[in-house]
Amino acid sequence: MSTEQERPDSDAPAAHDGGRGGARRASSGSLAEVTGLFFKLGVIGFGGPTAHIALMEEEAVRRRKWLDRQHFLDALAATNLIPGPNSTEMAIHLGYLRAGRFGGLIAGLAFILPAFVMLLALSWAYRSYGTIPEVGAVFAGLKPVVVAIIVIAAYRLAVTGITDWRLLLIGLASMALTLAVRGGELVALLAAGLLGIWLYGPPGGRFWFPRSPAAAAGLLLLQAPTTSWTANLSALPALIWVFLKAGALLFGGGYVLIPLIEGDAVEQFGWLTHQQFLDGVALGQTTPGPIVTTATFVGYMAASWTGAVVATIAVFLPSFVFVLFGTGPFLARIQHNAYARAFLKGVSAAVVGAIAAASVPLAAVALSTPWSIAVCAVAAVALARFKIDALWLIAAGAIIGFILGR
């Protein structure tokens, strides 16, 4: 890592500082190079967050030597502890390290922009031509593949996140609560985080336990007035509320967006149907960049171009705030904070249950014929056993749907 002296201003990015969470430049660069790199990654970044992180490591660590690999891994560990799409947060963090807070802002925007533009165009085409029979047949082939992708995402998170019987119980409770109560996923994630602190945090953290059931019950009781209040909002304020809430609770990866917004978008506000929601997730899979840009599709269906912009800004805003004013300046403290790690441990288990619950109504819509069930099963095996990229499976599903639907 660079041995440059510490900058006197408060915008200096964080690096290793002996665990004090101070600010130090990893290296100094221009906004032009930050913009160019992350716009390029936003254009070519197919393959999901794992591919995005690999591309960033190759470009920022190996080729450009903005920072060393250990610093990169430290940043990755810290961004895993905060809500939001991980690859987007890494883009923001790397831009922050290279060119300060404005560099972080530019890096994040450049990384998101290509997927946003592509999905906005696809959303327009979907609403304009989605009722054409041939187009409908294509989406009929996409839906079972999307269900397989969601289920395998939950399975992979379960393998890494559920390591003992207590976490299994948290996951099952989260699934039951998400299925039974509108907005239950919010209660499940927050209550699971509190239980995680009690079960896995330092001994002093156990003071949370007596309050955890009370906190969960309080959140549950608040769902009714919250639902009543938001039901009276017009489209744009409602979009801001739904996607800000989702962005602030997006632990565990982009697929967590599905249970966080499905109930509001489909059942409460009726912006789109379950079938259209599945189509939006499928379109999000076909674009580069973070899957969270599915927010663009939902926003467009709710309130056209303006809704797409508002929903996209709202869902990503928490990530920018958390990174530029959280993990950036206080990297070491967040990375080594035992309470934060314990909170995330509980939340990770709840995330599995929430995603599994969200897949139930989507599967009921997508798997309505023998051939769609077969496509879903084959796609799941291809993902889990052979690690085939989801984009190829989406393309195959579209072709099968077109052929069988003619």
C-alpha positions as CSV (number, residue, x, y, z in Angstrom):
1,M,0.0,0.0,0.0
2,S,1.1,3.6,-0.6
3,T,3.2,5.3,2.1
4,E,1.8,8.7,1.4
5,Q,1.3,11.0,4.3
6,E,-2.1,11.4,5.9
7,R,-4.2,14.1,4.4
8,P,-5.3,16.9,6.7
9,D,-8.8,17.2,5.3
10,S,-11.7,15.1,6.5
11,D,-12.4,13.7,3.0
12,A,-9.4,11.5,3.1
13,P,-10.3,7.9,2.4
14,A,-9.8,5.2,5.0
15,A,-7.1,2.6,4.9
16,H,-5.0,0.7,7.5
17,D,-4.3,2.8,10.5
18,G,-3.7,0.4,13.3
19,G,-7.4,-0.2,13.9
20,R,-8.3,3.4,14.8
21,G,-10.5,3.9,11.7
22,G,-8.6,7.0,10.7
23,A,-8.3,8.4,7.2
24,R,-5.5,7.8,4.8
25,R,-5.2,7.9,1.0
26,A,-4.5,4.5,-0.7
27,S,-3.3,6.5,-3.7
28,S,-4.2,9.7,-5.5
29,G,-6.0,9.8,-8.8
30,S,-8.2,11.8,-11.1
31,L,-11.9,11.8,-11.5
32,A,-11.5,11.0,-15.2
33,E,-9.8,7.7,-14.5
34,V,-12.3,6.7,-11.8
35,T,-15.2,7.6,-14.2
36,G,-13.7,5.7,-17.1
37,L,-12.9,2.5,-15.1
38,F,-16.3,2.1,-13.4
39,F,-18.3,3.1,-16.5
40,K,-16.4,0.3,-18.3
41,L,-17.1,-2.2,-15.6
42,G,-20.8,-1.1,-15.6
43,V,-21.0,-1.9,-19.3
44,I,-19.2,-5.3,-19.2
45,G,-20.2,-6.4,-15.7
46,F,-22.4,-9.4,-16.6
47,G,-22.4,-12.4,-14.2
48,G,-23.5,-10.9,-10.9
49,P,-21.7,-9.6,-7.9
50,T,-19.0,-12.3,-7.8
51,A,-18.0,-11.4,-11.3
52,H,-18.1,-7.7,-10.5
53,I,-15.8,-8.1,-7.5
54,A,-13.4,-10.2,-9.6
55,L,-13.3,-7.5,-12.3
56,M,-12.7,-4.8,-9.7
57,E,-9.9,-6.7,-8.0
58,E,-8.2,-7.3,-11.4
59,E,-8.5,-3.6,-12.4
60,A,-7.8,-1.8,-9.1
61,V,-5.3,-4.2,-7.5
62,R,-3.5,-6.1,-10.2
63,R,-3.4,-3.7,-13.2
64,R,-3.6,-0.2,-11.7
65,K,-2.2,-0.9,-8.3
66,W,-4.5,1.6,-6.6
67,L,-4.2,-0.5,-3.4
68,D,-2.9,-3.9,-2.3
69,R,-4.9,-7.1,-2.1
70,Q,-5.2,-7.1,1.6
71,H,-6.6,-3.6,1.6
72,F,-9.1,-4.7,-1.1
73,L,-10.2,-7.7,1.1
74,D,-10.6,-5.4,4.1
75,A,-12.8,-3.1,2.2
76,L,-14.8,-6.1,0.9
77,A,-15.3,-7.4,4.4
78,A,-16.4,-4.0,5.7
79,T,-19.0,-3.5,2.9
80,N,-20.4,-7.0,3.6
81,L,-21.4,-5.7,7.1
82,I,-23.6,-2.9,5.8
83,P,-26.8,-3.1,3.8
84,G,-26.8,-2.5,0.0
85,P,-25.6,-4.3,-3.2
86,N,-22.0,-5.3,-2.4
87,S,-20.5,-4.7,-5.8
88,T,-21.9,-1.2,-6.0
89,E,-20.6,-0.4,-2.5
90,M,-17.2,-1.7,-3.6
91,A,-17.2,0.6,-6.6
92,I,-18.1,3.5,-4.4
93,H,-15.4,2.6,-1.8
94,L,-12.7,2.2,-4.4
95,G,-13.6,5.5,-6.0
96,Y,-13.5,7.0,-2.5
97,L,-10.0,5.6,-1.9
98,R,-8.8,6.9,-5.2
99,A,-10.3,10.4,-5.4
100,G,-12.1,11.2,-2.1
101,R,-15.8,11.4,-1.5
102,F,-16.6,13.0,-4.9
103,G,-14.6,10.2,-6.5
104,G,-16.8,7.6,-4.6
105,L,-19.9,9.4,-5.8
106,I,-18.8,9.4,-9.4
107,A,-17.6,5.8,-9.3
108,G,-20.9,4.5,-8.0
109,L,-22.9,6.5,-10.5
110,A,-20.7,5.4,-13.4
111,F,-21.1,1.8,-12.4
112,I,-24.9,2.0,-12.1
113,L,-25.6,4.1,-15.1
114,P,-25.2,1.5,-18.0
115,A,-27.6,-1.0,-16.3
116,F,-30.0,1.8,-15.5
117,V,-30.2,3.0,-19.1
118,M,-30.4,-0.5,-20.5
119,L,-33.2,-1.5,-18.1
120,L,-35.1,1.7,-18.7
121,A,-35.1,1.0,-22.4
122,L,-36.2,-2.6,-21.8
123,S,-38.9,-1.4,-19.4
124,W,-40.3,0.8,-22.2
125,A,-40.2,-2.0,-24.7
126,Y,-41.9,-4.4,-22.2
127,R,-44.8,-2.1,-21.6
128,S,-45.1,-1.2,-25.3
129,Y,-44.8,-4.7,-26.7
130,G,-45.2,-7.2,-23.8
131,T,-48.7,-8.1,-24.8
132,I,-47.7,-9.4,-28.2
133,P,-48.1,-13.2,-28.1
134,E,-44.5,-14.0,-29.3
135,V,-43.1,-11.7,-26.6
136,G,-45.4,-13.2,-24.0
137,A,-44.1,-16.7,-25.0
138,V,-40.5,-15.5,-24.5
139,F,-41.3,-14.3,-21.0
140,A,-43.1,-17.6,-20.2
141,G,-39.8,-19.3,-20.8
142,L,-37.9,-16.8,-18.7
143,K,-40.1,-17.1,-15.6
144,P,-39.1,-20.7,-14.5
145,V,-35.5,-19.9,-15.0
146,V,-35.8,-16.8,-12.7
147,V,-37.5,-19.0,-10.1
148,A,-34.6,-21.4,-10.3
149,I,-32.1,-18.5,-9.9
150,I,-33.9,-17.2,-6.8
151,V,-34.1,-20.6,-5.2
152,I,-30.4,-21.4,-5.8
153,A,-29.5,-18.0,-4.5
154,A,-31.3,-18.8,-1.3
155,Y,-29.6,-22.3,-1.2
156,R,-26.1,-20.8,-1.6
157,L,-26.8,-18.2,1.1
158,A,-28.1,-21.0,3.4
159,V,-24.9,-23.0,2.9
160,T,-22.7,-20.2,4.0
161,G,-25.0,-18.4,6.4
162,I,-26.8,-21.2,8.3
163,T,-24.1,-23.0,10.3
164,D,-26.0,-24.3,13.4
165,W,-29.5,-25.2,14.6
166,R,-30.2,-21.7,16.1
167,L,-29.6,-20.0,12.7
168,L,-31.8,-22.7,11.1
169,L,-34.6,-21.7,13.4
170,I,-34.1,-18.0,12.7
171,G,-34.3,-18.8,9.0
172,L,-37.5,-20.8,9.3
173,A,-39.1,-18.2,11.5
174,S,-38.2,-15.5,9.0
175,M,-39.8,-17.6,6.2
176,A,-43.0,-18.1,8.2
177,L,-43.2,-14.5,9.2
178,T,-42.6,-13.3,5.6
179,L,-45.3,-15.6,4.3
180,A,-47.9,-14.8,7.1
181,V,-47.6,-11.0,7.5
182,R,-47.3,-8.2,5.0
183,G,-44.1,-6.4,5.8
184,G,-43.0,-9.4,7.9
185,E,-39.6,-9.5,6.3
186,L,-38.8,-6.1,7.9
187,V,-39.5,-7.5,11.3
188,A,-37.7,-10.7,10.6
189,L,-34.5,-9.0,9.5
190,L,-34.2,-6.6,12.3
191,A,-35.3,-9.0,15.0
192,A,-32.8,-11.6,13.6
193,G,-30.0,-9.0,13.9
194,L,-30.8,-8.4,17.6
195,L,-30.9,-12.1,18.2
196,G,-27.6,-12.5,16.4
197,I,-26.1,-10.0,18.8
198,W,-27.4,-11.9,21.8
199,L,-26.5,-15.3,20.5
200,Y,-23.1,-14.6,18.8
201,G,-21.9,-11.3,20.1
202,P,-19.6,-10.5,23.0
203,P,-21.0,-11.4,26.5
204,G,-21.8,-7.8,27.1
205,G,-24.1,-7.8,24.1
206,R,-26.6,-10.2,25.8
207,F,-28.4,-7.3,27.3
208,W,-30.2,-7.2,24.0
209,F,-32.0,-10.4,24.5
210,P,-34.8,-9.3,26.8
211,R,-35.5,-6.5,24.4
212,S,-35.3,-8.6,21.2
213,P,-38.8,-10.1,21.4
214,A,-40.2,-6.8,22.6
215,A,-38.5,-5.1,19.6
216,A,-39.9,-7.7,17.2
217,A,-43.4,-7.4,18.7
218,G,-43.2,-3.6,18.5
219,L,-42.2,-3.6,14.9
220,L,-45.0,-6.1,14.1
221,L,-47.6,-3.8,15.7
222,L,-46.3,-0.9,13.8
223,Q,-46.9,-2.7,10.5
224,A,-50.7,-1.9,10.5
225,P,-50.4,1.9,10.9
226,T,-47.5,2.0,8.5
227,T,-49.4,0.0,5.9
228,S,-52.4,2.3,6.3
229,W,-50.3,5.4,6.0
230,T,-48.3,4.3,2.9
231,A,-51.5,3.0,1.2
232,N,-52.7,6.6,0.9
233,L,-49.5,7.9,-0.7
234,S,-49.3,8.8,-4.4
235,A,-47.0,6.8,-6.6
236,L,-43.8,8.9,-6.3
237,P,-43.8,9.3,-2.5
238,A,-44.7,5.6,-2.2
239,L,-41.8,4.7,-4.5
240,I,-39.4,6.7,-2.4
241,W,-40.6,5.1,0.8
242,V,-40.6,1.5,-0.5
243,F,-37.1,1.7,-2.1
244,L,-35.4,3.7,0.6
245,K,-36.6,1.1,3.1
246,A,-35.4,-1.7,0.8
247,G,-32.0,-0.1,0.2
248,A,-31.5,0.5,3.9
249,L,-32.3,-3.2,4.7
250,L,-30.6,-4.9,1.7
251,F,-28.4,-7.3,3.7
252,G,-27.1,-10.4,2.0
253,G,-27.0,-9.4,-1.7
254,G,-29.2,-8.1,-4.4
255,Y,-31.7,-11.0,-4.3
256,V,-32.9,-9.7,-0.9
257,L,-34.6,-6.9,-2.9
258,I,-37.2,-9.4,-4.0
259,P,-38.9,-10.1,-0.6
260,L,-38.3,-6.5,0.5
261,I,-40.4,-5.0,-2.4
262,E,-42.6,-7.7,-3.7
263,G,-45.4,-7.3,-1.2
264,D,-45.5,-3.5,-1.5
265,A,-45.2,-3.4,-5.3
266,V,-47.6,-6.2,-6.1
267,E,-50.1,-6.5,-3.2
268,Q,-50.2,-3.1,-1.5
269,F,-49.9,-0.6,-4.3
270,G,-50.7,-2.9,-7.3
271,W,-48.0,-1.3,-9.5
272,L,-47.6,-4.6,-11.3
273,T,-48.7,-8.3,-11.1
274,H,-46.7,-11.3,-9.8
275,Q,-46.1,-12.2,-13.5
276,Q,-44.9,-8.7,-14.4
277,F,-42.7,-8.7,-11.2
278,L,-41.0,-11.9,-12.4
279,D,-40.5,-10.5,-15.8
280,G,-38.8,-7.5,-14.3
281,V,-36.4,-9.7,-12.3
282,A,-35.7,-11.5,-15.5
283,L,-34.9,-8.3,-17.4
284,G,-32.7,-7.2,-14.5
285,Q,-30.7,-10.5,-15.0
286,T,-30.1,-9.6,-18.7
287,T,-28.3,-6.3,-18.0
288,P,-24.9,-5.8,-16.6
289,G,-24.3,-4.2,-13.2
290,P,-26.2,-4.9,-10.0
291,I,-29.5,-6.8,-10.0
292,V,-30.9,-4.1,-7.7
293,T,-31.5,-2.0,-10.9
294,T,-34.7,-4.1,-11.0
295,A,-36.0,-1.1,-9.1
296,T,-35.8,0.8,-12.4
297,F,-38.4,-1.6,-13.9
298,V,-40.8,-1.4,-10.9
299,G,-40.5,2.3,-10.9
300,Y,-41.2,2.6,-14.6
301,M,-44.3,0.3,-14.3
302,A,-45.5,2.5,-11.4
303,A,-44.9,6.0,-12.7
304,S,-43.2,5.9,-16.1
305,W,-39.8,7.5,-16.6
306,T,-40.0,9.7,-13.5
307,G,-40.9,6.6,-11.4
308,A,-37.9,4.7,-12.8
309,V,-35.5,7.5,-11.8
310,V,-37.0,8.0,-8.4
311,A,-37.0,4.3,-7.5
312,T,-33.4,3.9,-8.7
313,I,-32.1,6.8,-6.7
314,A,-34.0,5.8,-3.6
315,V,-32.8,2.2,-3.6
316,F,-29.1,3.1,-4.1
317,L,-29.0,6.2,-1.9
318,P,-28.5,4.3,1.4
319,S,-25.4,2.6,-0.1
320,F,-23.8,5.9,-1.0
321,V,-24.5,7.3,2.5
322,F,-23.3,4.2,4.3
323,V,-20.0,3.9,2.3
324,L,-19.1,7.6,1.9
325,F,-19.8,8.4,5.6
326,G,-19.6,4.9,7.2
327,T,-17.2,2.2,5.9
328,G,-15.0,4.7,4.2
329,P,-13.9,6.8,7.2
330,F,-14.3,4.0,9.7
331,L,-13.1,0.9,7.8
332,A,-11.1,-0.7,10.6
333,R,-13.7,-0.1,13.3
334,I,-16.5,-1.6,11.2
335,Q,-14.5,-4.5,10.0
336,H,-13.5,-5.6,13.5
337,N,-16.7,-4.7,15.3
338,A,-17.9,-7.9,17.0
339,Y,-21.5,-6.5,17.4
340,A,-21.7,-5.7,13.7
341,R,-20.5,-9.2,12.7
342,A,-23.0,-10.8,15.2
343,F,-25.8,-8.7,13.9
344,L,-25.0,-9.7,10.3
345,K,-24.9,-13.4,11.3
346,G,-28.5,-13.3,12.5
347,V,-29.6,-11.2,9.5
348,S,-28.0,-13.6,7.1
349,A,-30.1,-16.5,8.4
350,A,-33.2,-14.4,8.2
351,V,-32.4,-13.4,4.6
352,V,-32.5,-17.0,3.5
353,G,-36.0,-17.5,4.9
354,A,-37.2,-14.2,3.4
355,I,-35.9,-15.1,-0.1
356,A,-37.4,-18.6,0.2
357,A,-40.8,-17.1,1.2
358,A,-40.7,-14.7,-1.7
359,S,-40.1,-17.5,-4.2
360,V,-43.4,-19.3,-3.2
361,P,-45.9,-16.9,-4.9
362,L,-43.5,-16.4,-7.8
363,A,-43.2,-20.1,-8.3
364,A,-47.0,-20.5,-8.2
365,V,-47.2,-18.1,-11.2
366,A,-44.2,-19.4,-13.2
367,L,-44.6,-23.1,-12.8
368,S,-48.0,-23.7,-14.3
369,T,-47.2,-26.3,-16.9
370,P,-45.2,-29.5,-17.0
371,W,-42.6,-27.9,-19.4
372,S,-42.1,-24.9,-17.1
373,I,-41.5,-27.2,-14.1
374,A,-39.0,-29.1,-16.2
375,V,-37.2,-25.9,-17.3
376,C,-37.0,-24.8,-13.7
377,A,-35.5,-28.1,-12.6
378,V,-32.9,-28.2,-15.3
379,A,-32.0,-24.6,-14.7
380,A,-31.6,-25.2,-11.0
381,V,-29.3,-28.2,-11.7
382,A,-27.3,-26.2,-14.2
383,L,-26.8,-23.4,-11.7
384,A,-26.0,-25.5,-8.6
385,R,-24.1,-28.4,-10.2
386,F,-22.4,-27.0,-13.3
387,K,-22.1,-23.3,-12.3
388,I,-23.5,-22.1,-15.6
389,D,-23.9,-18.4,-15.8
390,A,-27.4,-17.2,-15.2
391,L,-27.3,-15.0,-18.4
392,W,-27.0,-18.1,-20.6
393,L,-29.8,-19.8,-18.8
394,I,-32.0,-16.8,-19.3
395,A,-31.2,-16.8,-23.0
396,A,-32.0,-20.6,-23.2
397,G,-35.3,-20.1,-21.3
398,A,-36.3,-17.3,-23.7
399,I,-35.6,-19.6,-26.7
400,I,-37.5,-22.5,-25.2
401,G,-40.5,-20.2,-24.4
402,F,-40.6,-18.8,-27.9
403,I,-40.5,-22.3,-29.5
404,L,-43.1,-23.9,-27.2
405,G,-45.3,-20.8,-27.2
406,R,-45.7,-20.5,-31.0
